[in-house]
Amino acid sequence: MHRKKYPGTDPGRKTTGIIVVIAFHLIVLWALITGTARKGLELIKKPMEAAVIQEVIIPPPPPPPPPPPKEIVKAPPKVEAPPPPFVPPPEVAPPPSNAPAIQSVQTPPTAPAVIAPPVAPAPPAPPAPPARINAAAACQIVAPQMPRQAIREGTTGTVVASAVIRGGKVTDIQLSGPRVFHSAIRDAMSQYTCNATEGQAVTQEFVFKLE
């Protein structure tokens, strides 16, 4: 009954299937050797996307509030009973004695000797200022020029200059006399070249006349 319903297989079709299977295996083997299958897999393979999921950290709940401080109830201070009042004992008069009374005599304390402080030595006297010398004897002097104002006004007179030599130059110039000549004298004395002791005081007299 089965043979009638399902006829037998064709031998030619079975041979064709075996040839197809062998050819498929040969193609697969050739593809593995030449790398064609690998390229096909790379084309077929879809790009994979990696998504980084950030972990959400839930902060812990806040700590519960501290309990309210307990009220400290102070105990009332103990009231101590006051001590009984002091009652002095009755005074007992001593019996009279016939012994002579002894009186104590206190001697006044002697005053300590006063030691006078030592006398401080007198400070040394300041050194005497060096004697003034004529500036012409210690310096190469430069003659001052007659001011034009003095020529116009016809002013003449004598000016006395006092100064100090420091570093081979004339410093601390002080002048006495007609002021019209002071500027010319200062300009001239500032050009002096001196060879004298440091701090040597000098003086010089300038006479201005109209010829």
TORDO-921503 format. One record per residue: y, z, x of N, C-alpha, C in turn; residue in one letter. Coordinates in steps of 0.1 Angstrom, whole numbers, padded with zeros to 4 digits, always signed. Example, Ala and Ser with C-alpha at 12.3 -4.5 7.8 and 13.67 -1.06 7.14 Angstrom:
-0057+0078+0132-0045+0078+0123-0033+0078+0132A;-0022+0071+0128-0011+0071+0137+0000+0079+0129S;
***
This chain:
-0012+0000+0008+0000+0000+0000+0013+0000+0009M;+0013+0008+0019+0024+0009+0028+0026-0004+0035H;+0016-0011+0039+0017-0023+0046+0023-0034+0038R;+0020-0033+0025+0025-0043+0016+0040-0041+0014K;+0044-0029+0013+0059-0025+0010+0067-0027+0023K;+0062-0023+0035+0069-0025+0047+0061-0034+0056Y;+0065-0046+0057+0057-0055+0065+0058-0051+0080P;+0049-0056+0088+0048-0053+0102+0059-0058+0110G;+0062-0052+0121+0074-0056+0130+0071-0069+0137T;+0082-0076+0140+0081-0089+0147+0080-0086+0162D;+0070-0091+0169+0069-0089+0183+0080-0095+0191P;+0086-0105+0186+0098-0111+0194+0110-0102+0193G;+0112-0096+0181+0124-0087+0180+0122-0074+0189R;+0110-0070+0190+0107-0058+0199+0110-0061+0214K;+0106-0073+0218+0109-0077+0231+0124-0079+0234T;+0131-0084+0224+0146-0085+0226+0153-0071+0227T;+0148-0062+0219+0154-0048+0221+0152-0042+0234G;+0140-0044+0240+0137-0039+0253+0146-0045+0263I;+0148-0058+0262+0157-0065+0272+0171-0060+0271I;+0176-0058+0258+0190-0052+0256+0191-0039+0263V;+0182-0030+0261+0183-0016+0266+0183-0017+0282V;+0174-0026+0288+0174-0027+0302+0187-0032+0307I;+0193-0042+0300+0206-0048+0304+0217-0038+0304A;+0217-0029+0293+0227-0019+0292+0226-0009+0303F;+0214-0005+0307+0213+0005+0318+0217-0002+0331H;+0215-0015+0333+0219-0021+0345+0234-0022+0346L;+0241-0025+0334+0255-0025+0334+0261-0012+0337I;+0255-0001+0331+0260+0013+0334+0259+0016+0349V;+0247+0012+0355+0245+0015+0369+0255+0008+0377L;+0257-0005+0374+0267-0013+0381+0281-0007+0380W;+0285-0002+0368+0298+0003+0366+0300+0016+0374A;+0289+0024+0375+0290+0037+0383+0292+0034+0398L;+0285+0023+0403+0286+0019+0417+0299+0014+0420I;+0305+0005+0412+0318-0002+0415+0330+0007+0411T;+0328+0018+0403+0340+0026+0399+0346+0021+0387G;+0341+0011+0380+0347+0006+0368+0346+0016+0357T;+0335+0024+0356+0334+0034+0346+0344+0045+0348A;+0346+0048+0360+0356+0059+0363+0370+0055+0358R;+0374+0041+0360+0387+0037+0355+0387+0037+0340K;+0376+0033+0334+0375+0033+0320+0377+0047+0314G;+0371+0057+0321+0372+0070+0316+0386+0075+0317L;+0393+0071+0328+0407+0075+0330+0416+0069+0319E;+0413+0056+0315+0421+0050+0304+0418+0056+0291L;+0405+0060+0289+0401+0066+0276+0407+0080+0275I;+0407+0087+0286+0410+0101+0286+0425+0102+0282K;+0428+0110+0272+0442+0112+0267+0448+0123+0276K;+0461+0121+0278+0468+0132+0286+0468+0145+0279P;+0465+0155+0287+0464+0168+0281+0478+0175+0284M;+0483+0181+0274+0495+0188+0275+0492+0203+0275E;+0498+0210+0284+0496+0224+0285+0509+0231+0280A;+0507+0239+0271+0518+0247+0265+0517+0261+0269A;+0528+0266+0275+0528+0280+0279+0533+0289+0268V;+0525+0297+0263+0529+0306+0252+0533+0320+0258I;+0545+0322+0257+0551+0335+0262+0547+0347+0254Q;+0542+0356+0261+0538+0368+0254+0550+0376+0249E;+0550+0379+0237+0561+0387+0231+0557+0402+0232V;+0565+0409+0240+0563+0423+0242+0571+0431+0232I;+0565+0438+0223+0572+0446+0213+0575+0459+0220I;+0589+0462+0220+0592+0475+0226+0587+0487+0218P;+0584+0497+0225+0578+0509+0218+0589+0515+0209P;+0585+0522+0199+0594+0528+0190+0602+0539+0197P;+0614+0541+0193+0622+0552+0200+0616+0566+0197P;+0618+0575+0207+0612+0588+0205+0618+0595+0194P;+0611+0604+0187+0617+0611+0176+0628+0620+0181P;+0638+0623+0173+0649+0632+0178+0644+0646+0180P;+0650+0652+0190+0646+0666+0193+0649+0675+0182P;+0640+0685+0180+0642+0695+0169+0655+0703+0171P;+0662+0706+0160+0674+0714+0162+0671+0727+0169P;+0681+0732+0177+0678+0745+0184+0678+0756+0175P;+0669+0765+0178+0667+0777+0170+0678+0787+0172K;+0683+0792+0161+0693+0802+0162+0687+0815+0167E;+0694+0820+0178+0690+0832+0184+0697+0844+0177I;+0690+0852+0171+0697+0864+0164+0696+0876+0174V;+0708+0879+0178+0710+0891+0187+0708+0904+0179K;+0700+0912+0186+0698+0926+0180+0710+0934+0181A;+0714+0942+0171+0726+0950+0173+0724+0960+0184P;+0735+0963+0191+0734+0972+0202+0731+0986+0197P;+0723+0993+0206+0719+1006+0202+0731+1016+0205K;+0733+1024+0195+0744+1033+0196+0738+1047+0201V;+0742+1050+0213+0737+1063+0218+0746+1075+0214E;+0740+1085+0211+0747+1097+0207+0756+1103+0218A;+0768+1106+0216+0777+1111+0227+0771+1124+0233P;+0773+1126+0246+0767+1138+0252+0775+1151+0247P;+0769+1162+0247+0775+1174+0242+0787+1178+0251P;+0798+1183+0246+0809+1187+0254+0806+1197+0265P;+0813+1195+0276+0810+1204+0288+0818+1217+0286F;+0810+1227+0286+0816+1241+0285+0815+1248+0298V;+0827+1250+0305+0826+1257+0319+0821+1271+0317P;+0814+1275+0327+0809+1289+0327+0821+1299+0329P;+0819+1311+0324+0830+1321+0326+0832+1324+0340P;+0845+1325+0344+0848+1328+0358+0845+1343+0361E;+0839+1346+0372+0836+1360+0376+0845+1363+0388V;+0853+1373+0386+0863+1376+0397+0855+1384+0408A;+0857+1379+0421+0849+1386+0432+0855+1400+0434P;+0847+1409+0439+0852+1423+0442+0862+1423+0453P;+0872+1431+0452+0882+1432+0462+0876+1436+0476P;+0881+1429+0486+0876+1432+0500+0887+1438+0508S;+0883+1447+0517+0893+1454+0525+0895+1446+0539N;+0887+1435+0541+0888+1428+0554+0902+1421+0554A;+0907+1420+0566+0920+1413+0567+0919+1398+0565P;+0929+1393+0558+0929+1378+0555+0932+1370+0568A;+0925+1360+0569+0926+1351+0581+0933+1338+0576I;+0945+1336+0582+0953+1324+0578+0951+1313+0589Q;+0948+1301+0584+0946+1290+0593+0960+1283+0596S;+0962+1281+0608+0974+1274+0613+0971+1260+0618V;+0977+1250+0612+0974+1236+0615+0985+1232+0625Q;+0980+1226+0637+0989+1221+0647+0993+1207+0644T;+1005+1203+0645+1009+1190+0642+1002+1180+0652P;+0998+1168+0647+0992+1159+0656+1002+1153+0666P;+0997+1151+0678+1006+1145+0688+1008+1130+0686T;+1020+1125+0687+1023+1111+0685+1017+1103+0696A;+1011+1091+0694+1006+1083+0705+1017+1077+0713P;+1014+1076+0726+1024+1071+0735+1027+1056+0732A;+1039+1053+0732+1044+1039+0729+1044+1031+0742V;+1037+1020+0742+1037+1012+0754+1046+1000+0752I;+1056+0999+0760+1065+0988+0758+1059+0975+0762A;+1062+0964+0755+1056+0951+0758+1062+0946+0771P;+1054+0938+0779+1059+0933+0791+1071+0924+0789P;+1080+0924+0798+1092+0916+0797+1088+0902+0801V;+1091+0892+0792+1088+0878+0795+1097+0873+0806A;+1092+0865+0815+1100+0860+0826+1110+0850+0820P;+1122+0850+0827+1132+0841+0822+1128+0827+0825A;+1131+0818+0815+1128+0804+0817+1135+0798+0829P;+1128+0789+0836+1135+0783+0848+1147+0775+0844P;+1157+0776+0853+1169+0769+0850+1167+0754+0851A;+1173+0746+0841+1171+0732+0842+1177+0726+0855P;+1171+0716+0859+1175+0710+0872+1189+0704+0870P;+1197+0706+0881+1211+0702+0880+1211+0686+0880A;+1220+0681+0872+1221+0666+0871+1225+0660+0885P;+1220+0649+0888+1223+0643+0901+1238+0640+0902P;+1244+0641+0913+1258+0639+0915+1261+0624+0913A;+1272+0621+0906+1276+0607+0903+1281+0601+0916R;+1277+0588+0918+1282+0581+0929+1289+0568+0924I;+1296+0562+0933+1303+0550+0929+1293+0539+0927N;+1294+0531+0916+1285+0520+0914+1286+0510+0924A;+1297+0508+0931+1299+0498+0941+1290+0501+0953A;+1287+0514+0955+1279+0518+0967+1264+0516+0965A;+1260+0515+0952+1246+0514+0949+1242+0501+0943A;+1251+0493+0939+1248+0481+0931+1256+0469+0937C;+1251+0457+0934+1259+0445+0936+1266+0442+0924Q;+1280+0444+0924+1288+0444+0912+1293+0430+0909I;+1296+0428+0897+1302+0415+0892+1315+0419+0885V;+1326+0412+0890+1339+0415+0885+1341+0411+0870A;+1346+0419+0861+1348+0415+0847+1360+0406+0846P;+1360+0397+0836+1370+0388+0834+1381+0394+0825Q;+1393+0390+0827+1404+0395+0819+1403+0389+0805M;+1403+0397+0794+1401+0392+0781+1414+0384+0777P;+1412+0374+0769+1423+0365+0764+1432+0373+0755R;+1426+0382+0747+1435+0390+0738+1444+0398+0746Q;+1440+0404+0757+1448+0412+0766+1459+0404+0772A;+1456+0391+0776+1466+0382+0782+1476+0379+0771I;+1472+0376+0759+1482+0372+0749+1491+0384+0745R;+1485+0396+0745+1493+0408+0741+1500+0414+0753E;+1496+0410+0765+1502+0416+0777+1498+0430+0779G;+1485+0433+0776+1479+0447+0777+1474+0448+0791T;+1477+0460+0797+1471+0464+0810+1466+0478+0809T;+1459+0483+0819+1454+0496+0819+1442+0498+0828G;+1437+0511+0828+1426+0515+0836+1415+0520+0827T;+1402+0515+0830+1391+0519+0822+1381+0526+0832V;+1376+0538+0829+1366+0545+0837+1353+0543+0830V;+1343+0538+0838+1329+0536+0832+1319+0546+0839A;+1311+0552+0831+1300+0561+0836+1287+0555+0830S;+1276+0555+0839+1264+0549+0834+1252+0556+0842A;+1240+0551+0839+1227+0556+0846+1219+0544+0850V;+1213+0545+0862+1205+0534+0867+1191+0537+0864I;+1185+0527+0857+1170+0528+0854+1164+0514+0856R;+1154+0513+0864+1147+0501+0866+1156+0491+0874G;+1165+0495+0882+1174+0486+0889+1185+0480+0881G;+1187+0485+0869+1197+0480+0860+1206+0492+0856K;+1218+0489+0851+1228+0499+0846+1226+0500+0831V;+1223+0513+0827+1221+0516+0813+1230+0527+0809T;+1231+0530+0796+1238+0541+0790+1253+0540+0795D;+1259+0529+0792+1273+0527+0797+1282+0534+0787I;+1291+0542+0792+1301+0549+0784+1315+0546+0791Q;+1324+0542+0782+1337+0538+0787+1348+0546+0781L;+1359+0548+0788+1371+0555+0784+1383+0547+0788S;+1393+0543+0779+1404+0535+0782+1407+0526+0771G;+1416+0516+0773+1419+0506+0763+1406+0499+0758P;+1404+0498+0745+1392+0492+0740+1392+0477+0741R;+1403+0471+0744+1403+0456+0745+1395+0452+0757V;+1393+0461+0767+1386+0457+0779+1371+0461+0779F;+1367+0468+0769+1353+0474+0769+1342+0463+0769H;+1344+0453+0761+1334+0442+0760+1332+0435+0773S;+1343+0432+0780+1343+0425+0793+1336+0433+0803A;+1339+0446+0803+1332+0456+0813+1317+0457+0810I;+1313+0458+0798+1299+0459+0795+1291+0446+0799R;+1297+0435+0796+1291+0422+0801+1289+0422+0816D;+1299+0426+0823+1299+0426+0838+1289+0436+0843A;+1288+0448+0838+1279+0458+0843+1265+0456+0840M;+1262+0448+0829+1248+0445+0825+1242+0435+0835S;+1251+0429+0844+1246+0419+0854+1244+0426+0867Q;+1247+0439+0869+1245+0445+0882+1231+0446+0886Y;+1228+0445+0899+1215+0447+0905+1216+0459+0914T;+1209+0470+0911+1211+0482+0918+1198+0486+0926C;+1200+0492+0937+1189+0497+0946+1192+0512+0948N;+1188+0520+0938+1192+0535+0939+1180+0542+0932A;+1181+0556+0933+1171+0564+0927+1171+0563+0912T;+1158+0563+0906+1157+0562+0892+1164+0574+0885E;+1173+0571+0876+1181+0581+0869+1194+0585+0876G;+1197+0577+0886+1210+0581+0893+1222+0578+0884Q;+1231+0587+0883+1243+0585+0876+1254+0579+0885A;+1261+0569+0879+1271+0562+0887+1284+0562+0878V;+1295+0559+0885+1308+0558+0878+1316+0547+0885T;+1325+0541+0878+1333+0531+0884+1346+0530+0876Q;+1357+0526+0883+1370+0525+0877+1375+0511+0878E;+1380+0506+0866+1384+0492+0865+1399+0492+0862F;+1407+0485+0870+1422+0484+0868+1425+0470+0864V;+1431+0468+0852+1435+0455+0847+1450+0453+0848F;+1454+0443+0855+1469+0440+0857+1471+0425+0854K;+1483+0422+0850+1487+0409+0847+1496+0404+0859L;+1491+0393+0866+1499+0388+0877+1510+0379+0873E;
***
